[in-house]
Amino acid sequence: MADGQGEILVREVEDGEWRRALVWLAEQFVQQAIGYVIARLVESGLS
């Protein structure tokens, strides 16, 4: 079991750059989605 966990840790370190890029993209997407939803709610609330 310890060997498997070690392999996972090594893989995470190797994929660190990809993981960081994916997390950044996900954060950008979520921020855009939240901004869009808030804008729609404000528009519907004002009309």
Residue pairs with C-beta under 8 A, 6 or more apart in sequence:
12 19
